[in-house]
Amino acid sequence: MVRHQTKGSGRNARLAEQIQKDVAVLIQREVDMSTAGLITLTEVSLSADYAHAKIYFTVLGAEPEQAQKILNEKAHWLHAQLFKMMHIHTVPVLRFIYDDRMQKGDEVRRLIEQVSQESSPRADGETDK
């Protein structure tokens, strides 16, 4: 998925999708899961001039800050590998950002369930407060 798609951004979307696929393969092969955790790329957002890419990810088995640090330390190497793989004039500079939308969604779901349970009538006709 690509954030902030604009009209006529078909090339942007295709390039973002290819970057996501290629970087995911590189991470799987080259990033130590024991320190960075299991990383899943969720989105790539490209600047209009294709010079910069924000790569959003989630992680299991490691702290998001630790995984982000490791990924951003490897960003230059990943950029070089993409340059070899993609054969395009401009390969964007990569920046990794933890995607916390799933975590926020879980928090909202829990709050809704909590409110729903507190406001549902009990068997004796009273409501929880």
LINVENMO-V763206 format. One record per backbone hydrogen bond with DSSP energy under -1.0 kcal/mol. NH is the residue of the N-H (numbers start at 1). CO is the residue of the C=O. E is the energy in kcal/mol with one decimal. If there is no record, write none. Layout:
NH;CO;E
NH;CO;E
//
This chain:
9;6;-1.5
13;9;-2.7
14;10;-2.5
15;11;-2.8
16;12;-2.6
17;13;-2.4
18;14;-2.3
19;15;-2.6
20;16;-2.4
21;17;-2.2
22;18;-2.8
23;19;-2.9
24;20;-2.0
25;21;-1.9
26;22;-2.2
27;23;-2.8
28;24;-2.3
29;25;-1.9
30;26;-2.6
31;27;-2.3
35;32;-1.1
36;32;-2.5
37;33;-1.9
38;60;-3.3
40;58;-2.4
42;56;-2.6
43;56;-1.2
44;1;-1.4
45;54;-2.7
47;52;-2.3
50;47;-2.0
53;93;-2.9
54;45;-2.8
55;95;-3.4
56;43;-2.4
57;97;-1.8
58;40;-2.6
60;38;-1.7
67;63;-2.3
68;64;-2.8
69;65;-2.1
70;66;-2.3
71;67;-2.7
72;68;-2.6
73;69;-1.9
74;70;-1.5
78;74;-2.8
79;75;-2.5
80;76;-2.2
81;77;-2.2
82;78;-2.5
83;79;-2.3
84;80;-1.6
85;81;-1.9
86;82;-3.1
87;83;-1.1
93;51;-3.0
95;53;-2.2
97;55;-2.6
99;57;-3.6
104;100;-2.6
105;101;-2.5
106;102;-2.3
107;103;-2.0
108;104;-2.3
109;105;-2.5
110;106;-2.5
111;107;-2.3
112;108;-2.5
113;109;-2.5
114;110;-2.5
115;111;-2.7
116;112;-2.6
117;113;-2.6
118;114;-2.3
119;115;-1.9
120;116;-1.0
122;126;-3.2
125;122;-1.9
//
